[in-house]
Amino acid sequence: MTYDCIVLPGGGVDLNGSPSAWVFLSCGTTHHPPVLNKNSFPINEATVSAAYLIERNIPSNKILIENWSLDTIGNTYFARQCIIEPMELHPLAVITNDFHMARTKLIFDWFFFIINFSNRSF
């Protein structure tokens, strides 16, 4: 099957298989500040993920970044409202890691009802 859109929600695990700092710190909460770069600006996970894909020869004109959200629910909402629906990108697939899959599947099912999933991390 071919897809019009592949969504890569954040999350992730470190080399030890533990949830990465992205999972704990995300874009910041009242309990955890955001991860900052060397200039003290918050690091946007979507931008970092896009750079990762570009470094692996995915054409930049094929990558759309959703960076309005602060969590997976917001990521799903804004991806659908601002990218997927306006561009009529159907069908779509969602790829994330095993740690993040159950939560991501519930949220995407809530917003989209039926979706194809892969548990391969990027």
A tleap script that builds the chain and sets N, CA, C and O, in Angstrom:
source leaprc.protein.ff14SB
mol = sequence {
  NMET THR TYR ASP CYS ILE VAL LEU PRO GLY
  GLY GLY VAL ASP LEU ASN GLY SER PRO SER
  ALA TRP VAL PHE LEU SER CYS GLY THR THR
  HIE HIE PRO PRO VAL LEU ASN LYS ASN SER
  PHE PRO ILE ASN GLU ALA THR VAL SER ALA
  ALA TYR LEU ILE GLU ARG ASN ILE PRO SER
  ASN LYS ILE LEU ILE GLU ASN TRP SER LEU
  ASP THR ILE GLY ASN THR TYR PHE ALA ARG
  GLN CYS ILE ILE GLU PRO MET GLU LEU HIE
  PRO LEU ALA VAL ILE THR ASN ASP PHE HIE
  MET ALA ARG THR LYS LEU ILE PHE ASP TRP
  PHE PHE PHE ILE ILE ASN PHE SER ASN ARG
  SER CPHE
}
set mol.1.N position { 0.844 -1.181 0.000 }
set mol.1.CA position { 0.000 0.000 0.000 }
set mol.1.C position { 0.886 1.240 0.000 }
set mol.1.O position { 1.931 1.260 0.651 }
set mol.2.N position { 0.477 2.255 -0.716 }
set mol.2.CA position { 1.191 3.527 -0.689 }
set mol.2.C position { 0.392 4.519 0.145 }
set mol.2.O position { -0.829 4.416 0.265 }
set mol.3.N position { 1.097 5.466 0.710 }
set mol.3.CA position { 0.482 6.453 1.590 }
set mol.3.C position { 0.753 7.853 1.070 }
set mol.3.O position { 1.825 8.135 0.536 }
set mol.4.N position { -0.231 8.727 1.233 }
set mol.4.CA position { -0.039 10.137 0.908 }
set mol.4.C position { 0.771 10.836 1.991 }
set mol.4.O position { 1.433 11.842 1.736 }
set mol.5.N position { 0.711 10.293 3.196 }
set mol.5.CA position { 1.312 10.972 4.336 }
set mol.5.C position { 1.789 9.940 5.347 }
set mol.5.O position { 1.089 8.968 5.630 }
set mol.6.N position { 2.973 10.154 5.887 }
set mol.6.CA position { 3.478 9.354 6.995 }
set mol.6.C position { 3.727 10.315 8.143 }
set mol.6.O position { 4.488 11.273 8.006 }
set mol.7.N position { 3.089 10.060 9.267 }
set mol.7.CA position { 3.205 10.918 10.445 }
set mol.7.C position { 4.180 10.260 11.415 }
set mol.7.O position { 4.085 9.065 11.692 }
set mol.8.N position { 5.117 11.055 11.928 }
set mol.8.CA position { 6.121 10.556 12.863 }
set mol.8.C position { 5.997 11.294 14.190 }
set mol.8.O position { 6.726 12.258 14.424 }
set mol.9.N position { 5.088 10.863 15.063 }
set mol.9.CA position { 4.985 11.535 16.358 }
set mol.9.C position { 6.272 11.342 17.158 }
set mol.9.O position { 6.990 10.358 16.980 }
set mol.10.N position { 6.541 12.280 18.022 }
set mol.10.CA position { 7.748 12.209 18.841 }
set mol.10.C position { 7.682 11.106 19.869 }
set mol.10.O position { 6.830 10.220 19.801 }
set mol.11.N position { 8.561 11.168 20.791 }
set mol.11.CA position { 8.735 10.110 21.771 }
set mol.11.C position { 10.138 9.613 21.597 }
set mol.11.O position { 11.005 10.343 21.116 }
set mol.12.N position { 10.367 8.432 21.964 }
set mol.12.CA position { 11.674 7.869 21.714 }
set mol.12.C position { 12.287 7.249 22.942 }
set mol.12.O position { 11.836 7.468 24.066 }
set mol.13.N position { 13.310 6.481 22.711 }
set mol.13.CA position { 14.049 5.840 23.790 }
set mol.13.C position { 15.530 6.082 23.570 }
set mol.13.O position { 15.976 6.316 22.446 }
set mol.14.N position { 16.286 6.024 24.660 }
set mol.14.CA position { 17.726 6.204 24.527 }
set mol.14.C position { 18.386 4.865 24.216 }
set mol.14.O position { 17.696 3.867 24.009 }
set mol.15.N position { 19.697 4.837 24.182 }
set mol.15.CA position { 20.412 3.615 23.823 }
set mol.15.C position { 20.190 2.483 24.821 }
set mol.15.O position { 20.394 1.315 24.489 }
set mol.16.N position { 19.776 2.816 26.033 }
set mol.16.CA position { 19.497 1.799 27.044 }
set mol.16.C position { 18.058 1.311 26.988 }
set mol.16.O position { 17.672 0.442 27.769 }
set mol.17.N position { 17.262 1.856 26.079 }
set mol.17.CA position { 15.866 1.459 25.980 }
set mol.17.C position { 14.951 2.210 26.921 }
set mol.17.O position { 13.766 1.891 27.013 }
set mol.18.N position { 15.473 3.198 27.619 }
set mol.18.CA position { 14.659 4.005 28.529 }
set mol.18.C position { 14.045 5.167 27.768 }
set mol.18.O position { 14.588 5.597 26.751 }
set mol.19.N position { 12.916 5.680 28.250 }
set mol.19.CA position { 12.343 6.861 27.589 }
set mol.19.C position { 13.372 7.983 27.532 }
set mol.19.O position { 14.075 8.251 28.507 }
set mol.20.N position { 13.448 8.627 26.387 }
set mol.20.CA position { 14.428 9.695 26.198 }
set mol.20.C position { 14.003 10.961 26.925 }
set mol.20.O position { 12.894 11.064 27.448 }
set mol.21.N position { 14.910 11.909 26.941 }
set mol.21.CA position { 14.600 13.202 27.560 }
set mol.21.C position { 13.392 13.845 26.906 }
set mol.21.O position { 12.651 14.578 27.560 }
set mol.22.N position { 13.180 13.574 25.599 }
set mol.22.CA position { 12.025 14.150 24.908 }
set mol.22.C position { 10.728 13.714 25.563 }
set mol.22.O position { 9.792 14.506 25.677 }
set mol.23.N position { 10.664 12.471 25.991 }
set mol.23.CA position { 9.436 11.967 26.596 }
set mol.23.C position { 9.194 12.665 27.925 }
set mol.23.O position { 8.071 13.073 28.221 }
set mol.24.N position { 10.244 12.802 28.724 }
set mol.24.CA position { 10.084 13.412 30.034 }
set mol.24.C position { 9.966 14.931 29.983 }
set mol.24.O position { 9.200 15.524 30.742 }
set mol.25.N position { 10.715 15.550 29.100 }
set mol.25.CA position { 10.755 17.006 29.065 }
set mol.25.C position { 9.826 17.602 28.027 }
set mol.25.O position { 9.341 18.721 28.194 }
set mol.26.N position { 9.577 16.874 26.970 }
set mol.26.CA position { 8.689 17.305 25.896 }
set mol.26.C position { 8.956 18.757 25.571 }
set mol.26.O position { 10.113 19.169 25.485 }
set mol.27.N position { 7.912 19.537 25.389 }
set mol.27.CA position { 8.091 20.966 25.119 }
set mol.27.C position { 7.996 21.764 26.403 }
set mol.27.O position { 7.866 22.987 26.370 }
set mol.28.N position { 8.060 21.095 27.507 }
set mol.28.CA position { 8.035 21.767 28.789 }
set mol.28.C position { 6.685 21.659 29.465 }
set mol.28.O position { 5.641 21.731 28.817 }
set mol.29.N position { 6.718 21.488 30.753 }
set mol.29.CA position { 5.513 21.483 31.572 }
set mol.29.C position { 5.838 22.296 32.806 }
set mol.29.O position { 6.947 22.814 32.940 }
set mol.30.N position { 4.883 22.409 33.704 }
set mol.30.CA position { 5.172 23.138 34.937 }
set mol.30.C position { 6.185 22.385 35.784 }
set mol.30.O position { 6.837 22.982 36.640 }
set mol.31.N position { 6.328 21.067 35.556 }
set mol.31.CA position { 7.248 20.250 36.345 }
set mol.31.C position { 8.606 20.067 35.676 }
set mol.31.O position { 9.610 19.847 36.354 }
set mol.32.N position { 8.639 20.157 34.351 }
set mol.32.CA position { 9.873 19.934 33.599 }
set mol.32.C position { 10.039 21.032 32.550 }
set mol.32.O position { 9.150 21.235 31.723 }
set mol.33.N position { 11.157 21.735 32.577 }
set mol.33.CA position { 11.388 22.758 31.551 }
set mol.33.C position { 11.714 22.108 30.213 }
set mol.33.O position { 12.057 20.926 30.170 }
set mol.34.N position { 11.611 22.863 29.118 }
set mol.34.CA position { 11.971 22.306 27.811 }
set mol.34.C position { 13.480 22.108 27.704 }
set mol.34.O position { 14.253 22.763 28.404 }
set mol.35.N position { 13.883 21.209 26.831 }
set mol.35.CA position { 15.302 21.030 26.526 }
set mol.35.C position { 15.752 22.268 25.756 }
set mol.35.O position { 15.062 22.715 24.840 }
set mol.36.N position { 16.916 22.827 26.127 }
set mol.36.CA position { 17.407 24.057 25.499 }
set mol.36.C position { 18.664 23.789 24.681 }
set mol.36.O position { 19.443 22.888 24.992 }
set mol.37.N position { 18.848 24.592 23.621 }
set mol.37.CA position { 20.078 24.486 22.836 }
set mol.37.C position { 21.174 25.322 23.485 }
set mol.37.O position { 20.969 25.896 24.555 }
set mol.38.N position { 22.336 25.392 22.841 }
set mol.38.CA position { 23.473 26.110 23.432 }
set mol.38.C position { 23.219 27.603 23.584 }
set mol.38.O position { 23.919 28.272 24.345 }
set mol.39.N position { 22.223 28.138 22.868 }
set mol.39.CA position { 21.868 29.552 22.983 }
set mol.39.C position { 20.673 29.772 23.898 }
set mol.39.O position { 20.108 30.865 23.943 }
set mol.40.N position { 20.293 28.729 24.627 }
set mol.40.CA position { 19.194 28.764 25.600 }
set mol.40.C position { 17.810 28.891 24.975 }
set mol.40.O position { 16.878 29.364 25.625 }
set mol.41.N position { 17.668 28.472 23.719 }
set mol.41.CA position { 16.357 28.431 23.081 }
set mol.41.C position { 15.821 27.005 23.152 }
set mol.41.O position { 16.594 26.051 23.065 }
set mol.42.N position { 14.504 26.847 23.311 }
set mol.42.CA position { 13.937 25.491 23.333 }
set mol.42.C position { 14.221 24.756 22.024 }
set mol.42.O position { 14.151 25.339 20.942 }
set mol.43.N position { 14.539 23.483 22.140 }
set mol.43.CA position { 14.778 22.636 20.973 }
set mol.43.C position { 13.448 22.040 20.552 }
set mol.43.O position { 12.779 21.375 21.344 }
set mol.44.N position { 13.066 22.279 19.305 }
set mol.44.CA position { 11.810 21.756 18.788 }
set mol.44.C position { 12.039 20.360 18.230 }
set mol.44.O position { 12.833 20.176 17.308 }
set mol.45.N position { 11.340 19.376 18.792 }
set mol.45.CA position { 11.531 17.985 18.389 }
set mol.45.C position { 11.213 17.754 16.916 }
set mol.45.O position { 11.883 16.957 16.261 }
set mol.46.N position { 10.202 18.436 16.388 }
set mol.46.CA position { 9.841 18.262 14.977 }
set mol.46.C position { 10.976 18.723 14.066 }
set mol.46.O position { 11.261 18.084 13.054 }
set mol.47.N position { 11.615 19.815 14.420 }
set mol.47.CA position { 12.724 20.335 13.626 }
set mol.47.C position { 13.917 19.385 13.677 }
set mol.47.O position { 14.566 19.136 12.662 }
set mol.48.N position { 14.197 18.860 14.862 }
set mol.48.CA position { 15.291 17.900 15.013 }
set mol.48.C position { 14.998 16.636 14.205 }
set mol.48.O position { 15.891 16.096 13.552 }
set mol.49.N position { 13.760 16.167 14.248 }
set mol.49.CA position { 13.378 14.967 13.492 }
set mol.49.C position { 13.500 15.203 11.991 }
set mol.49.O position { 13.955 14.325 11.258 }
set mol.50.N position { 13.097 16.381 11.534 }
set mol.50.CA position { 13.215 16.708 10.106 }
set mol.50.C position { 14.682 16.721 9.682 }
set mol.50.O position { 15.027 16.204 8.620 }
set mol.51.N position { 15.538 17.307 10.503 }
set mol.51.CA position { 16.972 17.334 10.192 }
set mol.51.C position { 17.529 15.913 10.107 }
set mol.51.O position { 18.361 15.615 9.251 }
set mol.52.N position { 17.066 15.046 10.994 }
set mol.52.CA position { 17.484 13.638 10.980 }
set mol.52.C position { 17.111 12.982 9.653 }
set mol.52.O position { 17.925 12.280 9.053 }
set mol.53.N position { 15.892 13.211 9.201 }
set mol.53.CA position { 15.440 12.620 7.938 }
set mol.53.C position { 16.205 13.188 6.743 }
set mol.53.O position { 16.565 12.448 5.828 }
set mol.54.N position { 16.452 14.487 6.749 }
set mol.54.CA position { 17.196 15.130 5.659 }
set mol.54.C position { 18.622 14.578 5.594 }
set mol.54.O position { 19.152 14.343 4.508 }
set mol.55.N position { 19.242 14.372 6.765 }
set mol.55.CA position { 20.589 13.790 6.804 }
set mol.55.C position { 20.609 12.387 6.202 }
set mol.55.O position { 21.659 11.904 5.778 }
set mol.56.N position { 19.454 11.739 6.166 }
set mol.56.CA position { 19.346 10.388 5.618 }
set mol.56.C position { 18.709 10.396 4.231 }
set mol.56.O position { 18.098 9.417 3.803 }
set mol.57.N position { 18.867 11.521 3.544 }
set mol.57.CA position { 18.488 11.682 2.134 }
set mol.57.C position { 16.996 11.678 1.845 }
set mol.57.O position { 16.592 11.367 0.724 }
set mol.58.N position { 16.176 12.011 2.817 }
set mol.58.CA position { 14.762 12.259 2.541 }
set mol.58.C position { 14.687 13.702 2.039 }
set mol.58.O position { 15.148 14.604 2.738 }
set mol.59.N position { 14.129 13.952 0.862 }
set mol.59.CA position { 14.085 15.316 0.326 }
set mol.59.C position { 13.324 16.268 1.254 }
set mol.59.O position { 12.233 15.948 1.727 }
set mol.60.N position { 13.900 17.417 1.503 }
set mol.60.CA position { 13.278 18.379 2.416 }
set mol.60.C position { 11.912 18.840 1.920 }
set mol.60.O position { 11.059 19.210 2.727 }
set mol.61.N position { 11.691 18.824 0.616 }
set mol.61.CA position { 10.384 19.247 0.099 }
set mol.61.C position { 9.303 18.188 0.336 }
set mol.61.O position { 8.135 18.417 0.024 }
set mol.62.N position { 9.682 17.043 0.881 }
set mol.62.CA position { 8.722 15.989 1.223 }
set mol.62.C position { 8.408 15.971 2.720 }
set mol.62.O position { 7.647 15.123 3.185 }
set mol.63.N position { 8.990 16.902 3.473 }
set mol.63.CA position { 8.832 16.925 4.926 }
set mol.63.C position { 8.027 18.150 5.328 }
set mol.63.O position { 8.385 19.279 4.991 }
set mol.64.N position { 6.945 17.920 6.046 }
set mol.64.CA position { 6.145 19.002 6.612 }
set mol.64.C position { 6.262 18.912 8.127 }
set mol.64.O position { 6.128 17.832 8.702 }
set mol.65.N position { 6.509 20.025 8.760 }
set mol.65.CA position { 6.721 20.039 10.201 }
set mol.65.C position { 5.494 20.613 10.901 }
set mol.65.O position { 5.027 21.703 10.573 }
set mol.66.N position { 4.986 19.861 11.865 }
set mol.66.CA position { 3.923 20.355 12.742 }
set mol.66.C position { 4.615 20.725 14.044 }
set mol.66.O position { 5.025 19.842 14.798 }
set mol.67.N position { 4.749 22.010 14.316 }
set mol.67.CA position { 5.432 22.420 15.545 }
set mol.67.C position { 4.592 23.365 16.399 }
set mol.67.O position { 5.127 24.172 17.159 }
set mol.68.N position { 3.280 23.256 16.266 }
set mol.68.CA position { 2.390 24.083 17.073 }
set mol.68.C position { 2.049 23.417 18.402 }
set mol.68.O position { 1.668 24.094 19.357 }
set mol.69.N position { 2.185 22.106 18.465 }
set mol.69.CA position { 1.686 21.358 19.615 }
set mol.69.C position { 2.727 21.199 20.712 }
set mol.69.O position { 3.922 21.417 20.510 }
set mol.70.N position { 2.227 20.811 21.884 }
set mol.70.CA position { 3.086 20.577 23.038 }
set mol.70.C position { 3.049 19.127 23.502 }
set mol.70.O position { 3.809 18.746 24.393 }
set mol.71.N position { 2.172 18.307 22.907 }
set mol.71.CA position { 2.061 16.909 23.314 }
set mol.71.C position { 1.461 16.097 22.171 }
set mol.71.O position { 1.164 16.643 21.108 }
set mol.72.N position { 1.284 14.807 22.386 }
set mol.72.CA position { 0.809 13.925 21.317 }
set mol.72.C position { -0.614 14.246 20.896 }
set mol.72.O position { -0.939 14.158 19.712 }
set mol.73.N position { -1.464 14.614 21.838 }
set mol.73.CA position { -2.844 14.977 21.481 }
set mol.73.C position { -2.835 16.217 20.595 }
set mol.73.O position { -3.507 16.253 19.565 }
set mol.74.N position { -2.082 17.224 20.992 }
set mol.74.CA position { -1.970 18.431 20.178 }
set mol.74.C position { -1.323 18.147 18.836 }
set mol.74.O position { -1.735 18.699 17.816 }
set mol.75.N position { -0.313 17.288 18.829 }
set mol.75.CA position { 0.363 16.912 17.589 }
set mol.75.C position { -0.617 16.298 16.608 }
set mol.75.O position { -0.611 16.632 15.423 }
set mol.76.N position { -1.454 15.405 17.098 }
set mol.76.CA position { -2.446 14.744 16.250 }
set mol.76.C position { -3.475 15.743 15.741 }
set mol.76.O position { -3.813 15.747 14.557 }
set mol.77.N position { -3.971 16.586 16.634 }
set mol.77.CA position { -4.977 17.580 16.255 }
set mol.77.C position { -4.440 18.532 15.187 }
set mol.77.O position { -5.063 18.709 14.140 }
set mol.78.N position { -3.294 19.138 15.451 }
set mol.78.CA position { -2.754 20.123 14.515 }
set mol.78.C position { -2.296 19.485 13.206 }
set mol.78.O position { -2.441 20.090 12.144 }
set mol.79.N position { -1.748 18.277 13.265 }
set mol.79.CA position { -1.376 17.591 12.023 }
set mol.79.C position { -2.610 17.386 11.154 }
set mol.79.O position { -2.569 17.599 9.943 }
set mol.80.N position { -3.706 16.970 11.780 }
set mol.80.CA position { -4.930 16.744 11.003 }
set mol.80.C position { -5.507 18.061 10.493 }
set mol.80.O position { -5.783 18.192 9.300 }
set mol.81.N position { -5.690 19.029 11.373 }
set mol.81.CA position { -6.365 20.280 11.024 }
set mol.81.C position { -5.555 21.174 10.088 }
set mol.81.O position { -6.119 21.830 9.213 }
set mol.82.N position { -4.242 21.200 10.270 }
set mol.82.CA position { -3.416 22.160 9.532 }
set mol.82.C position { -2.656 21.566 8.349 }
set mol.82.O position { -2.196 22.303 7.478 }
set mol.83.N position { -2.521 20.241 8.312 }
set mol.83.CA position { -1.747 19.631 7.232 }
set mol.83.C position { -2.549 18.563 6.496 }
set mol.83.O position { -2.783 18.679 5.293 }
set mol.84.N position { -2.965 17.535 7.209 }
set mol.84.CA position { -3.562 16.358 6.571 }
set mol.84.C position { -4.879 16.671 5.869 }
set mol.84.O position { -5.035 16.352 4.691 }
set mol.85.N position { -5.826 17.288 6.569 }
set mol.85.CA position { -7.131 17.586 5.960 }
set mol.85.C position { -7.037 18.647 4.862 }
set mol.85.O position { -7.571 18.428 3.775 }
set mol.86.N position { -6.379 19.792 5.101 }
set mol.86.CA position { -6.308 20.798 4.030 }
set mol.86.C position { -5.627 20.291 2.757 }
set mol.86.O position { -5.991 20.693 1.652 }
set mol.87.N position { -4.650 19.418 2.913 }
set mol.87.CA position { -3.927 18.905 1.750 }
set mol.87.C position { -4.532 17.603 1.224 }
set mol.87.O position { -4.043 17.034 0.248 }
set mol.88.N position { -5.593 17.141 1.872 }
set mol.88.CA position { -6.280 15.898 1.489 }
set mol.88.C position { -5.299 14.734 1.373 }
set mol.88.O position { -5.255 14.038 0.359 }
set mol.89.N position { -4.525 14.539 2.417 }
set mol.89.CA position { -3.522 13.478 2.453 }
set mol.89.C position { -4.130 12.215 3.055 }
set mol.89.O position { -4.151 12.039 4.273 }
set mol.90.N position { -4.620 11.349 2.189 }
set mol.90.CA position { -5.236 10.087 2.624 }
set mol.90.C position { -4.871 9.019 1.610 }
set mol.90.O position { -4.917 9.312 0.415 }
set mol.91.N position { -4.522 7.837 1.985 }
set mol.91.CA position { -4.405 7.351 3.355 }
set mol.91.C position { -3.089 7.799 3.993 }
set mol.91.O position { -2.175 8.272 3.319 }
set mol.92.N position { -3.027 7.633 5.306 }
set mol.92.CA position { -1.811 7.977 6.009 }
set mol.92.C position { -1.394 6.833 6.914 }
set mol.92.O position { -2.209 5.994 7.299 }
set mol.93.N position { -0.132 6.813 7.242 }
set mol.93.CA position { 0.424 5.828 8.170 }
set mol.93.C position { 1.083 6.587 9.307 }
set mol.93.O position { 1.528 7.722 9.137 }
set mol.94.N position { 1.142 5.958 10.454 }
set mol.94.CA position { 1.791 6.542 11.620 }
set mol.94.C position { 2.919 5.607 12.031 }
set mol.94.O position { 2.711 4.406 12.204 }
set mol.95.N position { 4.107 6.162 12.185 }
set mol.95.CA position { 5.272 5.379 12.589 }
set mol.95.C position { 5.827 5.978 13.870 }
set mol.95.O position { 6.106 7.176 13.938 }
set mol.96.N position { 5.982 5.149 14.873 }
set mol.96.CA position { 6.614 5.572 16.118 }
set mol.96.C position { 7.255 4.343 16.747 }
set mol.96.O position { 7.251 3.267 16.149 }
set mol.97.N position { 7.801 4.491 17.937 }
set mol.97.CA position { 8.475 3.367 18.570 }
set mol.97.C position { 7.516 2.592 19.474 }
set mol.97.O position { 6.398 3.035 19.737 }
set mol.98.N position { 7.968 1.436 19.943 }
set mol.98.CA position { 7.123 0.594 20.786 }
set mol.98.C position { 6.677 1.308 22.056 }
set mol.98.O position { 5.535 1.154 22.489 }
set mol.99.N position { 7.573 2.090 22.654 }
set mol.99.CA position { 7.246 2.800 23.890 }
set mol.99.C position { 6.069 3.753 23.693 }
set mol.99.O position { 5.215 3.870 24.573 }
set mol.100.N position { 6.017 4.423 22.568 }
set mol.100.CA position { 5.030 5.471 22.308 }
set mol.100.C position { 3.803 4.960 21.550 }
set mol.100.O position { 2.818 5.687 21.426 }
set mol.101.N position { 3.841 3.714 21.037 }
set mol.101.CA position { 2.810 3.227 20.121 }
set mol.101.C position { 1.418 3.136 20.735 }
set mol.101.O position { 0.462 3.620 20.128 }
set mol.102.N position { 1.268 2.543 21.900 }
set mol.102.CA position { -0.074 2.346 22.467 }
set mol.102.C position { -0.783 3.684 22.656 }
set mol.102.O position { -1.941 3.838 22.269 }
set mol.103.N position { -0.089 4.646 23.250 }
set mol.103.CA position { -0.674 5.978 23.456 }
set mol.103.C position { -0.985 6.643 22.114 }
set mol.103.O position { -2.062 7.210 21.932 }
set mol.104.N position { -0.052 6.571 21.191 }
set mol.104.CA position { -0.238 7.196 19.884 }
set mol.104.C position { -1.411 6.582 19.135 }
set mol.104.O position { -2.202 7.302 18.526 }
set mol.105.N position { -1.533 5.262 19.173 }
set mol.105.CA position { -2.634 4.592 18.483 }
set mol.105.C position { -3.979 5.021 19.057 }
set mol.105.O position { -4.913 5.293 18.304 }
set mol.106.N position { -4.087 5.084 20.378 }
set mol.106.CA position { -5.338 5.534 21.001 }
set mol.106.C position { -5.702 6.947 20.555 }
set mol.106.O position { -6.855 7.225 20.223 }
set mol.107.N position { -4.726 7.821 20.550 }
set mol.107.CA position { -4.982 9.218 20.182 }
set mol.107.C position { -5.346 9.336 18.705 }
set mol.107.O position { -6.302 10.032 18.363 }
set mol.108.N position { -4.605 8.673 17.827 }
set mol.108.CA position { -4.932 8.746 16.400 }
set mol.108.C position { -6.266 8.078 16.099 }
set mol.108.O position { -7.022 8.569 15.260 }
set mol.109.N position { -6.571 6.968 16.767 }
set mol.109.CA position { -7.891 6.347 16.594 }
set mol.109.C position { -8.989 7.325 17.005 }
set mol.109.O position { -10.029 7.407 16.351 }
set mol.110.N position { -8.758 8.056 18.074 }
set mol.110.CA position { -9.725 9.041 18.570 }
set mol.110.C position { -9.964 10.123 17.510 }
set mol.110.O position { -11.106 10.512 17.265 }
set mol.111.N position { -8.896 10.604 16.889 }
set mol.111.CA position { -9.016 11.680 15.904 }
set mol.111.C position { -9.368 11.201 14.498 }
set mol.111.O position { -10.026 11.922 13.750 }
set mol.112.N position { -8.945 10.012 14.135 }
set mol.112.CA position { -9.115 9.543 12.759 }
set mol.112.C position { -9.940 8.272 12.628 }
set mol.112.O position { -10.357 7.924 11.523 }
set mol.113.N position { -10.184 7.577 13.717 }
set mol.113.CA position { -10.946 6.327 13.778 }
set mol.113.C position { -10.190 5.135 13.222 }
set mol.113.O position { -9.901 4.211 13.981 }
set mol.114.N position { -9.856 5.103 11.949 }
set mol.114.CA position { -9.164 3.940 11.384 }
set mol.114.C position { -7.892 4.425 10.700 }
set mol.114.O position { -7.925 5.340 9.877 }
set mol.115.N position { -6.789 3.810 11.047 }
set mol.115.CA position { -5.486 4.218 10.522 }
set mol.115.C position { -4.573 3.002 10.455 }
set mol.115.O position { -4.754 2.062 11.229 }
set mol.116.N position { -3.629 2.994 9.580 }
set mol.116.CA position { -2.634 1.919 9.533 }
set mol.116.C position { -1.430 2.328 10.367 }
set mol.116.O position { -0.952 3.458 10.263 }
set mol.117.N position { -0.945 1.423 11.186 }
set mol.117.CA position { 0.175 1.722 12.071 }
set mol.117.C position { 1.350 0.793 11.800 }
set mol.117.O position { 1.177 -0.351 11.380 }
set mol.118.N position { 2.528 1.300 12.046 }
set mol.118.CA position { 3.749 0.501 12.017 }
set mol.118.C position { 4.499 0.814 13.292 }
set mol.118.O position { 4.547 1.974 13.700 }
set mol.119.N position { 5.082 -0.174 13.932 }
set mol.119.CA position { 5.812 0.108 15.166 }
set mol.119.C position { 7.310 0.245 14.935 }
set mol.119.O position { 8.100 0.081 15.864 }
set mol.120.N position { 7.700 0.542 13.712 }
set mol.120.CA position { 9.114 0.777 13.437 }
set mol.120.C position { 9.455 2.215 13.794 }
set mol.120.O position { 8.786 3.145 13.343 }
set mol.121.N position { 10.480 2.398 14.592 }
set mol.121.CA position { 10.883 3.760 14.925 }
set mol.121.C position { 11.739 4.324 13.806 }
set mol.121.O position { 12.346 3.571 13.043 }
set mol.122.N position { 11.790 5.628 13.706 }
set mol.122.CA position { 12.601 6.265 12.678 }
set mol.122.C position { 13.937 6.598 13.276 }
set mol.122.O position { 14.800 7.148 12.592 }
savepdb mol mol.pdb
quit
